[in-house]
Amino acid sequence: MDLLLAFVPQLVVLLLLLRAEQRRGQGPHDGWRNLQIWALQLGSVMVLVPLLRGWTGPALLDGAHLPFWAGFLIFLFLRDGLEFLFHVAQHRIPFLWAMHSLHHSDPNMNVLTTQRHYWADPLIKQVTIWAATLMVITPTPAIYAAYGLASLWNIFAHADLPVNFGRWSWLLNSPAYHRRHHSSRPEHYDQNFAAIFPIFDVLCGSYRRPEGRPPTGLDRHPQSLGEVLIWPLIWNRPEAPEAEREAPASAPHLQA
């Protein structure tokens, strides 16, 4: 029940930003598929992640022995930095990119793209960056809750809204900043990885000031829930012709 309640703020923010996107007008997007993918991810977090043993040993810091503000800032920047490193790895390591490409396959990045992640991603994070965070600091429930609220910013960063911080874009992620990361233009590849704080991009040389509204998406995106489930196996296969996709279900639709 506590886990379900934790998703209530996400749902509220999603609905508000969806409304804002609709008011300014939107092109076609993969909204229904994104909701299906989010449901799969929720199932993975609730059912599969608890089966994996995370870090249960001692940490370098105990959040309960620190002032709340100090514990929160340490946890926030540490977690965001590790998320940044994991994100870079997703673009560098082939098997991670095969999964992460699902996120980039949305034809038009929008607020529902936020949770368009392969269902196995949380399993890998559970034994890597989430475990590494707990090796450094043991958060209190209040720190966890505050981080959960701060991470809602990532939903805003995916919104299809004309928000650009211009010369201050190195301070905080924004829809324009992150859209450049999702851009389908080759000159924009491997830039602006940050989830919340672009300072990590600045330090690693991947920061680029956002400009314009580039197109997003990949050559292929999933055509069914079945393709979502096996996406890493088919992400780089040519997309089936439209006539073939509309054939009866019994007809072969994936080519070796």
Beta strands, then each sheet from edge to edge (+ up, - down):
strand 1: 61-62
strand 2: 137-138
sheet 1: 1+ 2+
end
